[in-house]
Amino acid sequence: MAKMAGSASCGVLWAASLAVSMALSFPAAAAEMSVDDVRAVLAAAGEEGQPDLSDRDLSGLDLSGVDFKSGKMQGVNLQGAKLVNANMMGVELQRANLAGADLSGANLDVAILRGANLKGANLRGASAFSAVLAETDLSGADLREARLVCNLNRSNLTGANLTGAIMAADMKNQPMGLMRVSLKKTNLTGADLSGVDMSMGFMEFADFSDANLSGARLHKVEAAGADFTGANLTDSTFTYADIDSARFLRVTGFDSIVGLDTAKNRKAALFD
């Protein structure tokens, strides 16, 4: 009986191993539409219509350079898709899955991406001017040289690379009102913001713990309640920033911070 039990056990293990091997042998399910199908939907909408690709599975497709004509794409699956230089201006991408997608050079101006998954996405050189990226997952994303004068409130940017990103207030866009980056309650733990100009931005209660802000410019930012614990603030600038209740604990380069003596509500901030 023991021998039979042992044989049965081996059989179960072998079957499980075979199932795993078979699963690994087949690629993940393909997108439900081809690139030609997507182009056909966009073309059918004409010049005035709004194309609708909501909730479609377009994962892994190469849609580089495609003009999405300010279409509806809520809940679309674009995981791992290639969207290099795509025109996604004004597109509705709420809850979209763009994890690992290549959006380098893409135009996302005034697009709505609230609640989207952009984990590990490549947005290098992309433009998201006046876009809504609130509550998105941008952890580990490549945002180098991206234009991010937009709403990033409550987003997850842990470990993201933002070096060279354009985040300062747009002083040339006065007719629409002063456009500024908004990072309220945003998680930027461990993010690289070295040398980034975030002047006049909103960052109340943002978490910059262990982030690299060396050489960053935070001139006139609204940083009440922000947490800079463990951050690298070497040669950063805080001239006339509001740091009411902000935390500056165990920071690197504290003595090299420029303009901290001019900061508003400094007495209410927490220092070592």
N, C-alpha and C positions, 0 to 999 in steps of 0.2 A: 504493500500500500504506500509506503514511504517513497518507493521508487516511482510509482505512478504519480504521486503528488508532486514529486520533483520534476517529472517529465511535463506534467500539466503546467507547472510554474514556468518552466523553460519555454513552453509553447506560448504562454501569455506574454512573456518578455519578448520573444521573437516577433510575435504579431505586433506588439506595440512598437518595436524597433522598425519593423517593415512599414508601418503606417507613417512613422516620422520620416523615414527615407523617401516614401512616395510623396509626402507633402512637400519635402524639400526639392524634389525633382521637378515639380511643376511650378511655373511662375504664378505670381498673384493674378487675380482676375483682371482682365484687360478693361480699359475704359469702354463705356457703353456707346461712345460715339467716336468716329474717326475725325481727323483734322478737316477733311473735306465736308463732313457732316456739320461741323461747327461753323465753317465758312458759309455753308448753305443757309443755316439759320440766321447768321448775321446779314447775309445778302438779302434774304427774304424780308427782313424788317424794313428794307429801303432806307431812305434818307430821314423820314419822319418817324417811323415806328421804333419801338423799343424792344430789341431782341430779348428773349427770355431763355436763359440756360440754368435756371434755378434748380438746385438739387440733382443736377446731372453729374455723372461720374466721368470726369475728363482727366483722370489721374495719368501722369506719365506722358501726356501728349506734348509734342513740340509745337507750341503756338506762338513762337517768337515773331515779333513784328505785327501780330494780328491787332486790328482795331475792333474793340468790343463795343463800340458805339454807345457808350453809357448805358449798357444793358442791365438787366436783372440777373444776378448770379448768386442770390442768397442760398447758402447751404451747398454750393457747388463743391465737388471734390477735385481739386487741382494738385493733389499731393504729388510731389516729385515732377510736376510739369515744368516745361521750359517756356518761359514767358519773357525772354530777353527782348528789351525795347518794345514790348507790347504797349498799346495805347488802352489803358484801363481808366481813363479820366472819367470821373462821375459814375463809375460802375458801382452797383449795389452788391457788396460782397459780404453782407452780414453772415456770420457763422460759417464762412467758407473755410475749407481745409486746404491750406497752402503750405503745409509742412514740407520742408525740404525743397520747395519750388525755387526755380531760378528766375527772379524778377529783376535782375541787374539791368539798369537803364530804363526800366518800365516807367510809364507815366501814370501815377495814381492820384494826381491832383483832384481834389474835392470828391474822391471816392469814399464810400462808406464801408468800413471793414470791422465794425463793432463786433466783438466776440469771435473774430477769425483766428484760426490757428496758423501762425507763421513761424512755428518753431524750426530753428535751423535753416530758415529761408535765406536766400541770397538776394539782398536788395541794394547791393552796391551801386551807387550812382543813380538810384531810383529817385523820382520826385513824388513827394506826398504832400504837396502844399495845400493847406486848408482841408486835408483829409481827416476822416474820423477813424482813428486807430485805437479808440478807447476799449479797454477790457480785452485786448488781444494778447496772444501768447507769442512773444518775439524772443523767447529765451534762446540764446546761442546764435541769434541771427547775425548776418553780416550786413551792417548798415553803413559801411564806410562811404564817405562822400555823398550820402543820401541827403536830400532836401527834406527836412522834417519839421517844418513850421506848421504843426498840426496838433490835433488832440490825441494825446497818448495817455490820458487819465486811466489809472488803475490797471495799466498793462503790465505784463511780465517781461522785463528786458534783462533778466539775470544772465550774466555772462555774455551779453551782446557786445559786438564790436562797433562802436560809433565814431571811431577816429575819422576826422575830416568831415563829419556830418555838418550840415548847415542848419543851425537851430536858433540863430539869433533872430530877434524881431525884424520883420521886413519893413524897413523905414520908407520904402518906395511905394508901398501899397496903401497909402493913406486914404484914398477914396472909399475903400472897403472897410476902413477902420484898421487900427494897428494889429496886424496878425502876429501872434506869438506862439511859441511852443507851450503846450500845457502838459505837465508831468505830475499832476496832482495825485497823490497816493500811488504813484508808480513804483514798481519794484525794479531797481537798477543795481541790485547786489552784484558785486564782482564785474560790473560792466566796464568797458574801456572807453572813457570819454576824454582821453588825454588831448589837450589842445582845442577842445570843442568850445565854440562861442555860443552860450545859451542866454545871452544878455536879454534882460527884461522878460524872461520866461516865468511861467507859473509852475512852482514845484512844491507847493505846500504838502507836508507830510510824505514827501517822496523818500524812498529808502536807497541811499547811496552807500550802504555799508560795504566796505572792502573794495569799493570802485576805484578806478584810476582816473583822477581828475587833475593830474599834473598839467599845469599850463592852461587849464580850462578858464574860460572867462564867464563869470556869473555876475556881471555888472547889473545892478538894479533888479535882480531876480526876487520873486516873492517866495521865500524859502522857509516860512514859518513852520515849525514842527518837523522839518526835514532831518534825516538821520545820516550823518557823515562818519559814523563810528568806523574806525579802521581804514578809512579812505586815504588815498594818496593825494594830498592837496598841495604838493610842492609847486610853487610859483603860480598858484591859481589866483584869480582876482575876484574879490567880493565887495567892490566899491558900491556903497549905497544899497546893498542888498538888505532885505528884511529877514533877519535870522531869529525872530522871536521864537523861543522854546526849541530852537534847533540844537542838535547834539553834535559836538566836536570832540569825541572821545577817542584816544589812542590813534589820532591821525598822524600820518607821515608828512613832514615838511611844514608843520604848523607855523614856525617862525618865518617862513618864506612867503606866507599868504599876503597878497597885496590888497590894501584897502580895507582890511578887517576893522580898522579903527573908525572907519566912516559908516560901517554897517548900522542899520536901524535895529533897535531893540536888542543890542548886544548884551546888555545886562541881564536879559531874560534867557539868553542862550546858555547851554551847558558845556563847560570846558573841563578838562582834566585839572 
